[in-house]
Amino acid sequence: MKMNAKTLKIITASLLIFVLLLLIALLVNLISLASVNRRTADLERQLVLAQSQIEQNQSEIEHRSSDEFIERHARELLNMRRRGETTFVGR
């Protein structure tokens, strides 16, 4: 079965259009993938910063929860004292 020249041209053109559409879709997906990868890297950096801040906050909470810190602040800010202690107030 022989194809005439017109049918062959139509098939060739159709295949070329199909391949071009596939290439365009591939490029769009590659660009989208690059964007997603950049966003992922940004989010990972933010996660590291957030985890570091959480660790700092936990250390601060532990420090402020210590008996020494609470006693010092009670004395300095609330003018509290222990029984039998004499408090001197500066001018």
Helices and strands as residue ranges (DSSP letters): H 5-64, H 67-78
